[in-house]
């Protein structure tokens, strides 16, 4: 029985990280505290670096990764926002850094409780984003993240809900170190700083390709961006392959970038991420008792977005109800936008409706999710559904 923060720390320990950059912020602090205990007791052979800010934490991970170390850090909310510049820098350098984001609301006003606005606001920085539904997935995804990052040459953010998971104890199967070592061999860096072969990284790069001092035509800035996008698209296959390998070794299925619950005969689908998707399975139970064929799709990976998998899973449904714990101001929840884009052009005749829920730690009850689905279904049947704007489940 361990909480989500302990699960993340154990995942990093079992992955044999070599550099941990630590800066406290609620509700992430226990992650790096646990790692400091592992290092102090000699259970983890790693350099533990206390830094003066979250920006510095990711700068330390970036530098350590450049010299060939396996690195880890964790943060939340404004800490992740403070890392914004370095998030771009790490992705642009194609470094396999792994970061645990313990999802928490963004101010103002100040709020230390859970929603997913922090990580969703960083979705375009070039990081793979994975969302855990329970504490077992937190541990498993951290371990898988290193294999994915090192094969795809991309950083990975493992996100999980603050307090709902981070401070809640659940049964977690912790694999042996020998088993993890078989799954995750020592890091072999794809590029490394070496005094014997000096080089510079991330020099000023102009728009167009140009010839270097040796007469080699080098990429311009746009080509480098293209290659990052190409790597993100290709990482879908890498994520699936790593998940399949993990499933074969540990017996827990991670073959898909999403998970499904009772979708075989579903006419109505609920879509969500993280622990909210688990709550949706309880709502689906209630709706099934009322005679509605409802299933649940939980997005395990948000970037790269698994559009083909989503379209395949949802295309036969007549109604999809998407619950977002974040909002893209002036539009709708980002998950809903992605779902609509995935279904566009697929031939599906599916109504999609969005609800914004749970911001700032507002409790999301299964019966509220079920009521929202029933309300949406009645609007669809009455021809009155407005799917251009999201509804909010709140008191106003």
PELINPE-V579574 format. One line per field, one symbol per residue. ss: DSSP state (A for helix, B for strand, O for the rest). Layout:
# PELINPE-V579574
ss=???
This chain:
# PELINPE-V579574
ss=OBOAAAAAAAAAAAOOOOBBBBOOOOOOAAAAAAAAAAAAOOOOOOBBBBOOOAAAAAAAAAAAAAOOOOBBBBBOAAAAAAOAAAAAAAAAOOOOOBBBBBBOOOOOOOOOOOOOAAAAOOOOOOOBBBBOOOAAAAAAAAAAAAAAAAAAOOOBBBBBBOOOOOOOOBOOOOOOAAAAAAAOOOOOOOOOOOAAAOOOOOOOOOOOOBBOOOOOBBOOAAAAAAAAAAAAAAAAAAAAAAAAAAAAAAOOOOOOOBBBBOOOOOOBBBBBBOAAAAAAAAAAAAAAAOOOOBBBBBBOBBBOOOAAAAAAAAOOOOBBBBBBOOOOOOOOOAAAAAAAAAAOOOOOOOBBBBBBOOAAAOOOOAAAAAAAAAAAAAAAAOOOOOOOOOBBOOOO
